[in-house]
Amino acid sequence: MSTEFAALSVAARDPRLADAPLLAAARRRSPAHTPVWFMRQAGRSLPEYKKVRAGIAMLDSCRRPELVTEITLQPVRRYGVDAAIFFSDIVVPLKAVGVDLDIRPGVGPVIAEPFRTHADLDRIPELEPGMIEDIATSVGLLTAELGGTPLIGFAGAPFTLASYLVEGGPSRDLTKTKALMYTDPQLWRALLDRLAQISAGFLRVQVAAGASAVQLFDSWVGALPLADYRTHVQPSSAAVLQAVRDLDPSVPRIHFGVQTGELLPAMGEAGADVVGVDFRVPLDVATERLGGDYAVQGNLDPATLFASREVLGERVRQTLEAGSKAPGHIFNLGHGVPPEADPDQLKFVVDTVHAGKS
Amino acid sequence: MSTEFAALSVAARDPRLADAPLLAAARRRSPAHTPVWFMRQAGRSLPEYKKVRAGIAMLDSCRRPELVTEITLQPVRRYGVDAAIFFSDIVVPLKAVGVDLDIRPGVGPVIAEPFRTHADLDRIPELEPGMIEDIATSVGLLTAELGGTPLIGFAGAPFTLASYLVEGGPSRDLTKTKALMYTDPQLWRALLDRLAQISAGFLRVQVAAGASAVQLFDSWVGALPLADYRTHVQPSSAAVLQAVRDLDPSVPRIHFGVQTGELLPAMGEAGADVVGVDFRVPLDVATERLGGDYAVQGNLDPATLFASREVLGERVRQTLEAGSKAPGHIFNLGHGVPPEADPDQLKFVVDTVHAGKS
């Protein structure tokens, strides 16, 4: 960690956060009610989001503090969720250090020159706080507005960042990424170390500015067999989570990826307080696999948002029931909100969760 | 099952098949050596395939018996694998019944009018043997050439076929497919019943013409939580596997999908002899989850084909070791051969498997 990040100190937080259900559940204490928020709760499923984003490119929108604040707050206002998630994109810190990339609508992040050799490391300098002053500003504006509602800091994990850099864009099988990992483990490790510095720096700036929890998104890491995860990925993700802990050990760390049924314990051991579970593994099964040592987050199948209220309500209650077996449960979807989701269905989920199990 | 399919009778098979390692492993008997073949072993990774396919559209190539025979035999000649897999595409039987679709290079199957309502069922008539006489011809030509090497019959499972029909093409999350399943379970069931008839018919024609094993590919079913798989999918897949069994109970049935770690026992219970395992779940773990009741197939990570011989050899031996815990093991990749794979690496895998564990 560079000295500049080491010098960060944490802003005073709102005293009302002490009782926030999200933080209580994450710390395996008893919350007043089961907390709920949704991955990608801010975004294209909301008409008010489309309105404020109109004509503004995704990556630009992430760097305008007033806009980031508005977008981040929209789902908190509409749904009454128990946390805000900092509105950003996984590639924002890469762009901030100077990687030539763009987000193409309907495609995703596209990297101008995919990562191939040691020389390419020079195109990915370390992140310095001065490169993301606007992020600290956004977080400051947000926490002032949010009061007793926690803000969850957001960053992509080294593996998922690497997958975009190596593939050049979204990919189904991540063959190039895994090929690099297998053929040149030293270069792979150097890349992941660099990305760990960037990911950690991005989270630390958010925590220093007032975020009261963080989520590390290792969205595509489920493409790896467990043994490879442990050898080639876990150390760098652990470094990111440790860097957050070093700055403020009171900030819960949530660790999430999809298709990670086989990786759950290893993702916990990387230094998480809460393990995010995708919709494939029922939360009671996940809790068993995790040895009961972690709070869990999840995991309603986003596709159930398109079902009737009757079916949806039943699935919410099943998820609550399965989650009650864990030492702490943060209700969420098992993946991000689909852009086509009906906000009224999401509101119904929040109300059903808050009403409890019976 | 329509009477026409019921009238099929099974061709006499080559007596040398009695000792085929693939069939022995599938039947949980001791094979002379661990059998090995590769999903998508015939295809774009082979220069001889590209040569014979030049200028011929994918779906046309699947309907020309001489070409199907040549393509199916190519990997058997080159690698000395222990089985041929019938060269076809998952959507061939849909096209055969008259669904308007095409395979777009670089994209995959594209359906002209995606499936939405009960009326759309009329566009998916039942499959009759007369619609696929060329398939029987291809299988006949092949088994004559293959002698003591088993031919594995090929078909897509109802869920995966439905996913293409409903999405209109390949999709990451299958949101539309799952939405239909949740919102209109009756229509969903009617669709899957129809597709089960088509899938079963496609396999029965292959078995009647001489295929000595079958694999039911439910490629995308790992997108479902277990409870939904059991309620909404398993019955139709079970009907397909039962239809094969009814025709010839001696023909082993392999059942495979990716991301199915949570579904393995349910996929076995659908009526499989062999459960295919993707690369995420080590075969010893899979065997434990399956209660030791099934042979397993898999599951080398295709990305390891891009590693050094040293790493690749080690991974092959690890897979053999894990597979030795199962009552039967058919070596395979944990997913299809990537088009960029080097055939020499695949040959090395075959030789390493045949040389055994030490």
HADDOCK unambig.tbl for C-alpha pairs under 7 A between the chains (distance, minus, plus):
assign (segid A and resid 175 and name CA) (segid B and resid 303 and name CA) 5.53 0.50 0.50
assign (segid A and resid 178 and name CA) (segid B and resid 303 and name CA) 5.92 0.50 0.50
assign (segid A and resid 179 and name CA) (segid B and resid 303 and name CA) 5.72 0.50 0.50
assign (segid A and resid 179 and name CA) (segid B and resid 304 and name CA) 6.81 0.50 0.50
assign (segid A and resid 179 and name CA) (segid B and resid 306 and name CA) 5.37 0.50 0.50
assign (segid A and resid 179 and name CA) (segid B and resid 307 and name CA) 6.38 0.50 0.50
assign (segid A and resid 182 and name CA) (segid B and resid 304 and name CA) 6.71 0.50 0.50
assign (segid A and resid 182 and name CA) (segid B and resid 307 and name CA) 5.16 0.50 0.50
assign (segid A and resid 183 and name CA) (segid B and resid 306 and name CA) 6.96 0.50 0.50
assign (segid A and resid 183 and name CA) (segid B and resid 307 and name CA) 4.85 0.50 0.50
assign (segid A and resid 183 and name CA) (segid B and resid 308 and name CA) 6.30 0.50 0.50
assign (segid A and resid 224 and name CA) (segid B and resid 280 and name CA) 6.56 0.50 0.50
assign (segid A and resid 225 and name CA) (segid B and resid 279 and name CA) 6.38 0.50 0.50
assign (segid A and resid 225 and name CA) (segid B and resid 280 and name CA) 4.59 0.50 0.50
assign (segid A and resid 225 and name CA) (segid B and resid 281 and name CA) 6.99 0.50 0.50
assign (segid A and resid 259 and name CA) (segid B and resid 259 and name CA) 6.90 0.50 0.50
assign (segid A and resid 262 and name CA) (segid B and resid 280 and name CA) 6.99 0.50 0.50
assign (segid A and resid 262 and name CA) (segid B and resid 281 and name CA) 6.82 0.50 0.50
assign (segid A and resid 279 and name CA) (segid B and resid 225 and name CA) 6.38 0.50 0.50
assign (segid A and resid 280 and name CA) (segid B and resid 224 and name CA) 6.57 0.50 0.50
assign (segid A and resid 280 and name CA) (segid B and resid 225 and name CA) 4.61 0.50 0.50
assign (segid A and resid 280 and name CA) (segid B and resid 262 and name CA) 6.98 0.50 0.50
assign (segid A and resid 281 and name CA) (segid B and resid 262 and name CA) 6.83 0.50 0.50
assign (segid A and resid 303 and name CA) (segid B and resid 175 and name CA) 5.54 0.50 0.50
assign (segid A and resid 303 and name CA) (segid B and resid 178 and name CA) 5.91 0.50 0.50
assign (segid A and resid 303 and name CA) (segid B and resid 179 and name CA) 5.72 0.50 0.50
assign (segid A and resid 304 and name CA) (segid B and resid 179 and name CA) 6.83 0.50 0.50
assign (segid A and resid 304 and name CA) (segid B and resid 182 and name CA) 6.71 0.50 0.50
assign (segid A and resid 306 and name CA) (segid B and resid 179 and name CA) 5.36 0.50 0.50
assign (segid A and resid 306 and name CA) (segid B and resid 183 and name CA) 6.94 0.50 0.50
assign (segid A and resid 307 and name CA) (segid B and resid 179 and name CA) 6.39 0.50 0.50
assign (segid A and resid 307 and name CA) (segid B and resid 182 and name CA) 5.14 0.50 0.50
assign (segid A and resid 307 and name CA) (segid B and resid 183 and name CA) 4.84 0.50 0.50
assign (segid A and resid 308 and name CA) (segid B and resid 183 and name CA) 6.29 0.50 0.50
